[in-house]
């Protein structure tokens, strides 16, 4: 039944008797905190020591408690910057802060690489279905790596940043897929607890802003960001684009509701945005939208409702769009069926995109202008230019004349649009990662069509909506709590289904002929760690 949830699926298709939630949660959170919480102190003591420890911790998690790996990855995406901010008085220069903020990528990448290596050597599920998915994932990585090499010789730093932004969602997907296909992963208790923690952090920040900034050393953390933005020209570019001239820290957090001129006539005052423990309003907004949907899908509707007001004060259009479209897809599936809903949903997304582009050009929205620049750049060079060429990290970004760009309806380059940037940098090859993500979303949706489990529907249609948002936001595809979080869930639901099918097939085969000895398979035995 589409409108309900199954006890079986409440553990992301765990299947068997469930141990005490505390026995599951406490070790997971302890390992997650230990994995990332002390990195700033270690880095200040010795960068070499911190890098070594972090790599060893990531490898140890995959070998010792493999089913914790997806949970740890999701935790560090949201809470690393909370630890960094709290310990920011120990940091001396902005460059050190930027380096430390990259440890979550290091941890996730090493866990993925270790898991991938074990898969190659037969220590993870290597069924035909898993092999097909992994094969296309490797092809995607190879194409991205080629364009990284092309861009690196032109702008190494920007190419490296875009490489990280593009491959991390794929790493999270494969890490979750291989883990869930090989082991029994009980993700729901952890994700519910993590969602509640994020909601609490959001309300504390909203209601007690000065207290939140004090206990997290927020003024010090954001002070480094101010120095970097001033020296790099980011502030000047933002002020030209938005017309906002911040005076103090709270001014920097103050935005028009949804940051759009379309609502100016409604008399809505500015909103003091909340940024959450990950210190990013857009990333936190996507995280809150995801957890509101996830909590509802696993039978916690009141917790889901508690998250909704935070979406308003995050004031992130993409997060609200994701919430609305996924809920509409759930309702439509119950009324019309999954096939009709998918067709209508895709048509709705296309119509929404066309209307948003048309209106955006009329009002001079710089996201749409950046998308037009990407389209024009694609037509000029359909095979791309290489990662890091164009985008918000390009040198030309800081000299954009936004008044002239609004008059022209385009710019020379691609900014503020993830898909615009991708097609500008990778040309037609951008269809490879985008196509892979869409194919995995369709696979999750097919599971939803046959089972009715809301979480599978969230994974499937959620990825599609975030891909749509990539037309109008860089963060939609490049901020891990947006596309990365959705793909991590997609990997969990697909991997769990593959494992359960394999287990059901083995049980049926075993019951039909118990007298014939069976060889030991390459798939590890079920674990009950997460």
Protein Blocks (a to p, Z undefined) as FASTA:
>chain_A
ZZbccfklmngonopacddfklmmmmmmmmmmmmmmmmmmmmmmomklmmmmmmmmmmmm
mmmmmmlmmmmmmmmmmmmmmmmmmmmmmpmbfklmmmmmmmmmmmmmmmmmmmmmmmmn
opaccbfklmmmmmmmmmmmmmmmmmmmmmmmmommlmmmmmmmmmmmmmmmmmmmmmmm
mmccdfklmmmmmmmmmmmmmmmmmmmmmlmmmmnommmmmmmmmmmmmmnommmmmmmm
nopacfblmlmmpccehiiaklmmnopacddddebjnopaklmmmmmmmmmmmmmmnopa
klmmmmmmmmmmnopaklmmmmmmmmmmmmmmmmnojklmmmmmmmmmmmmmmmmmmmmm
mnopaklmmmmmmmmmmmmmmnonbehiacjkbmklmmccfklmmmnopaeddehilklm
mmmmnmmmlmmmmmmmmmmmmmmmmmmmmnopaklmmmmmmmmmmmmmmmmofklmmmmk
lmmmmmmmmmmmmmmmmmmmmmmmmmmmmmmommbccdddfbdcddfkZZ
